Amino acid sequence: MSAPLLMLVASFLFAGMGVAVKVASAHYAAGEIVFYRSLIGALMVVGGTRWHRASLATRLPAMHFWRSLSGVAALMLWFYAIAGLPLATAMTLNYMSSVWMALFLIGGAVMLGSKAVDGRLVATVLAGFAGVALVLRPTIEENQLWHGLIGLFSGMLAAMAYLQVTALGRAGEPEVRIVFYFSIGGMVAGAASMLVTGASPHSAIGVALLLAVGVLATVAQLMMTRAYSIGRALVNASLQYVGIAWSALFGLLLFGDRIGALAWLGIALIVAAGLAATLLRSRTAPRDADHSLIES
């Protein structure tokens, strides 16, 4: 399957996962959903590696720990945001990760005393946050500002996780191993949250929803990983944002979500800023690997 087709299918599956998370949120807390999503992902990865006789042993446990810490926190906060926001809004705020990475680059240049801060990156960051203001403006009236801020913070943590994925990739860790230890981290964090909040009772519908979250997320994640390994980063990033359109459609048809004109303008600004940030980073790095494992 070609990289563009992989990205389109993965974006559709991630949007479907968002639907399952939103419905499952009526039955389970965010931490529980993360636990079961991670458990299913780990089992699928173990089954795949057994089939291909690959090894999951690692020489870099500390790097996996920090990558999993930020990635799992981002995932848990994002699932929480999905429960309280229109699906497309929650998806868009998580996709702010590209803009956050541009902000990190600017901050790093300032801290290192660089005199040549790229003005285009600054403009990208400003456009992205202008988009956030437009997206969140209507949510204030609906008492959803808290969930909006949580969704925005999840995007920042996701950006940190992507940068750590890049470091692991450059250290020679294969994608499947990174996915496996991320899943283990999700299981640990989810189990810890369940010790605090308690475990919810299961039903046939609940189990089906949890299976849908885990299978859709893992398959989409692996397809997106493959797409970034064989395709062009900017093309892949562009097609990734198709997931927002799918989420808007699902939100309208299934949940009655209605997004106003200002919010759509904000979404357009965030998408444009994310693509611009991806393009600028791809010109300064040999390979834009920080998107190779979107943990959604």
C-alpha positions as CSV (number, residue, x, y, z in Angstrom):
1,M,0.0,0.0,0.0
2,S,1.4,3.4,-0.9
3,A,2.2,6.0,1.8
4,P,-0.6,8.4,0.8
5,L,-3.2,5.6,1.0
6,L,-1.8,4.4,4.3
7,M,-2.1,7.9,5.7
8,L,-5.7,8.3,4.5
9,V,-6.8,5.0,6.0
10,A,-4.9,5.7,9.2
11,S,-6.6,9.1,9.5
12,F,-10.0,7.5,9.1
13,L,-9.2,4.8,11.7
14,F,-7.9,7.5,14.2
15,A,-11.2,9.4,13.7
16,G,-13.1,6.2,14.3
17,M,-11.0,5.6,17.4
18,G,-12.0,9.1,18.6
19,V,-15.7,8.1,18.2
20,A,-15.1,4.9,20.3
21,V,-13.3,6.9,23.0
22,K,-16.1,9.5,23.2
23,V,-18.8,6.8,23.5
24,A,-16.7,4.7,25.9
25,S,-16.2,7.8,28.1
26,A,-19.8,7.3,29.3
27,H,-18.8,4.0,30.7
28,Y,-15.1,4.4,31.7
29,A,-12.7,7.0,33.0
30,A,-9.9,8.2,30.7
31,G,-7.3,6.2,32.7
32,E,-9.2,3.0,32.2
33,I,-9.6,3.6,28.5
34,V,-5.8,4.2,28.2
35,F,-5.1,1.0,30.2
36,Y,-7.2,-1.2,27.9
37,R,-6.1,0.6,24.7
38,S,-2.5,-0.1,25.8
39,L,-3.1,-3.7,26.8
40,I,-4.6,-4.5,23.4
41,G,-1.8,-2.6,21.6
42,A,0.9,-4.6,23.6
43,L,-0.8,-7.9,22.8
44,M,-1.0,-7.1,19.1
45,V,2.7,-6.1,19.1
46,V,3.8,-9.2,21.0
47,G,1.8,-11.3,18.6
48,G,3.4,-9.6,15.6
49,T,6.9,-9.9,16.9
50,R,6.4,-13.6,17.7
51,W,5.2,-14.2,14.2
52,H,8.2,-12.4,12.7
53,R,10.6,-13.8,15.4
54,A,11.7,-10.3,16.3
55,S,13.1,-9.2,19.7
56,L,11.6,-6.7,22.1
57,A,14.7,-6.5,24.3
58,T,16.1,-3.0,24.6
59,R,19.4,-1.3,25.5
60,L,17.7,2.0,26.2
61,P,15.2,1.6,29.1
62,A,15.7,5.1,30.4
63,M,14.9,6.7,27.0
64,H,11.8,4.5,26.7
65,F,10.7,5.6,30.2
66,W,10.8,9.3,29.4
67,R,9.2,8.8,26.0
68,S,6.4,6.8,27.6
69,L,5.9,9.2,30.4
70,S,5.2,12.2,28.1
71,G,3.3,10.1,25.5
72,V,1.0,8.4,28.0
73,A,0.3,11.7,29.8
74,A,-0.6,13.2,26.4
75,L,-2.8,10.3,25.5
76,M,-4.7,10.3,28.9
77,L,-5.3,14.1,28.7
78,W,-6.5,13.8,25.1
79,F,-9.0,11.1,25.9
80,Y,-10.2,13.3,28.7
81,A,-10.6,16.2,26.3
82,I,-12.5,14.0,23.8
83,A,-15.1,13.3,26.4
84,G,-16.0,16.9,26.9
85,L,-15.4,18.6,23.5
86,P,-16.7,18.3,19.9
87,L,-14.7,15.5,18.4
88,A,-13.2,17.7,15.7
89,T,-12.1,20.3,18.3
90,A,-10.4,17.7,20.4
91,M,-8.6,16.2,17.4
92,T,-7.5,19.7,16.2
93,L,-6.0,20.7,19.6
94,N,-4.0,17.4,19.8
95,Y,-2.7,18.1,16.3
96,M,-1.2,21.4,17.6
97,S,1.9,19.3,18.4
98,S,3.6,20.5,15.2
99,V,3.1,24.1,16.3
100,W,4.4,23.3,19.8
101,M,7.5,21.8,18.2
102,A,8.1,25.0,16.3
103,L,7.8,26.9,19.6
104,F,10.4,24.5,21.2
105,L,12.8,25.2,18.3
106,I,12.4,29.0,18.9
107,G,12.9,28.5,22.6
108,G,16.0,26.4,22.1
109,A,17.5,29.0,19.7
110,V,16.9,31.7,22.3
111,M,18.4,29.7,25.1
112,L,21.5,29.0,23.0
113,G,21.9,32.6,22.3
114,S,21.3,32.3,18.5
115,K,20.9,35.6,16.8
116,A,19.1,34.0,13.8
117,V,15.6,33.0,15.1
118,D,13.6,32.1,12.0
119,G,10.9,34.7,11.6
120,R,8.8,32.2,9.7
121,L,8.7,29.8,12.6
122,V,7.6,32.7,14.9
123,A,4.8,33.5,12.4
124,T,3.8,29.9,12.3
125,V,3.5,29.7,16.1
126,L,1.5,33.0,16.3
127,A,-0.9,31.7,13.6
128,G,-1.3,28.4,15.4
129,F,-2.2,30.1,18.7
130,A,-4.5,32.5,16.9
131,G,-6.3,29.4,15.6
132,V,-6.5,28.0,19.1
133,A,-8.1,31.2,20.3
134,L,-10.7,31.0,17.6
135,V,-11.4,27.3,18.2
136,L,-11.8,27.8,22.0
137,R,-13.8,31.0,21.8
138,P,-17.1,29.2,21.3
139,T,-16.3,26.6,23.9
140,I,-16.1,29.2,26.6
141,E,-19.8,29.9,26.2
142,E,-20.5,26.1,26.5
143,N,-18.5,25.7,29.7
144,Q,-16.0,23.6,27.9
145,L,-13.0,25.8,28.4
146,W,-11.4,23.4,30.9
147,H,-11.5,20.5,28.4
148,G,-10.2,22.8,25.7
149,L,-7.2,23.7,27.8
150,I,-6.6,20.1,28.7
151,G,-6.7,19.2,25.0
152,L,-4.2,22.0,24.2
153,F,-1.8,20.7,26.9
154,S,-2.1,17.2,25.5
155,G,-0.8,18.5,22.2
156,M,2.2,20.1,23.9
157,L,3.0,16.8,25.7
158,A,2.6,14.9,22.4
159,A,5.2,17.2,20.8
160,M,7.6,16.3,23.6
161,A,6.9,12.6,23.0
162,Y,7.5,12.9,19.3
163,L,10.9,14.5,19.9
164,Q,11.8,11.6,22.1
165,V,10.6,9.2,19.4
166,T,13.1,10.9,17.1
167,A,15.9,10.4,19.6
168,L,15.0,6.7,20.0
169,G,14.9,6.2,16.2
170,R,18.3,7.8,15.8
171,A,19.6,5.5,18.5
172,G,18.6,2.5,16.4
173,E,15.3,1.4,18.1
174,P,12.8,-0.1,15.7
175,E,9.3,1.4,15.6
176,V,7.6,-1.8,16.9
177,R,9.8,-1.7,20.0
178,I,8.9,1.9,20.7
179,V,5.2,1.1,20.3
180,F,5.6,-1.9,22.7
181,Y,7.2,0.1,25.6
182,F,4.8,2.9,25.1
183,S,2.0,0.4,25.5
184,I,3.6,-1.0,28.6
185,G,3.8,2.6,30.0
186,G,0.1,3.1,29.2
187,M,-0.8,-0.1,31.0
188,V,1.1,1.0,34.1
189,A,-0.3,4.5,34.2
190,G,-3.8,3.3,33.5
191,A,-3.6,0.6,36.2
192,A,-2.4,3.2,38.7
193,S,-5.3,5.6,37.9
194,M,-7.7,2.7,38.4
195,L,-6.3,2.1,41.8
196,V,-7.3,5.7,42.7
197,T,-10.6,5.9,40.9
198,G,-11.6,2.3,41.0
199,A,-12.5,0.0,38.0
200,S,-15.8,0.4,36.3
201,P,-18.1,-2.6,35.7
202,H,-18.0,-4.1,32.3
203,S,-20.9,-4.7,29.9
204,A,-21.0,-6.2,26.4
205,I,-21.1,-2.7,24.9
206,G,-18.3,-1.5,27.0
207,V,-16.0,-4.3,26.1
208,A,-16.8,-3.9,22.4
209,L,-15.9,-0.2,22.7
210,L,-12.6,-0.9,24.5
211,L,-11.7,-3.4,21.8
212,A,-12.6,-0.9,19.1
213,V,-10.3,1.7,20.7
214,G,-7.4,-0.6,21.1
215,V,-7.6,-2.3,17.7
216,L,-8.3,0.9,15.7
217,A,-5.6,2.9,17.5
218,T,-2.9,0.2,17.1
219,V,-3.7,-0.6,13.4
220,A,-3.8,3.2,12.6
221,Q,-0.6,3.8,14.5
222,L,1.3,1.0,12.6
223,M,0.0,2.2,9.3
224,M,1.0,5.8,10.0
225,T,4.4,4.6,11.1
226,R,4.8,2.7,7.8
227,A,3.7,5.7,5.8
228,Y,6.3,8.0,7.4
229,S,9.0,5.4,6.9
230,I,8.4,5.2,3.1
231,G,6.7,8.5,2.2
232,R,7.4,12.2,2.1
233,A,7.0,13.9,5.5
234,L,5.1,17.0,4.2
235,V,2.7,14.9,2.1
236,N,2.0,12.6,5.1
237,A,1.5,15.5,7.4
238,S,-1.0,17.1,5.0
239,L,-3.0,13.9,4.7
240,Q,-2.9,13.4,8.5
241,Y,-5.1,16.5,8.9
242,V,-7.8,14.7,6.9
243,G,-8.6,13.1,10.2
244,I,-10.1,16.5,11.4
245,A,-12.5,16.4,8.5
246,W,-13.5,12.8,9.3
247,S,-13.9,13.8,13.0
248,A,-16.1,16.7,12.1
249,L,-18.3,14.4,9.9
250,F,-18.6,11.7,12.6
251,G,-19.2,14.4,15.3
252,L,-22.0,15.9,13.3
253,L,-23.7,12.6,12.3
254,L,-23.3,10.7,15.6
255,F,-23.2,13.4,18.3
256,G,-24.8,16.4,16.7
257,D,-21.6,18.5,17.1
258,R,-22.0,21.8,15.3
259,I,-18.8,23.9,14.6
260,G,-19.3,27.6,14.0
261,A,-17.6,29.6,11.3
262,L,-15.0,31.1,13.7
263,A,-14.0,27.7,14.9
264,W,-13.6,26.4,11.4
265,L,-11.4,29.4,10.7
266,G,-9.3,28.5,13.7
267,I,-9.0,24.9,12.6
268,A,-7.8,26.1,9.2
269,L,-5.2,28.3,10.8
270,I,-4.0,25.5,13.0
271,V,-3.7,23.1,10.0
272,A,-1.9,25.7,7.9
273,A,0.5,26.5,10.8
274,G,1.1,22.8,11.4
275,L,1.9,22.2,7.7
276,A,4.2,25.2,7.6
277,A,6.0,24.1,10.8
278,T,6.5,20.6,9.3
279,L,7.9,22.1,6.0
280,L,10.3,24.4,7.9
281,R,11.5,21.5,10.1
282,S,12.0,19.2,7.2
283,R,14.4,21.7,5.6
284,T,16.6,21.7,8.7
285,A,16.5,18.0,9.6
286,P,17.6,15.0,7.5
287,R,14.2,13.3,8.1
288,D,11.1,14.5,9.9
289,A,10.9,11.5,12.1
290,D,9.2,13.2,15.0
291,H,5.8,12.3,13.5
292,S,6.6,8.7,12.8
293,L,4.6,7.4,15.7
294,I,1.5,9.4,16.4
295,E,0.1,8.1,19.7
296,S,-3.6,8.7,19.2
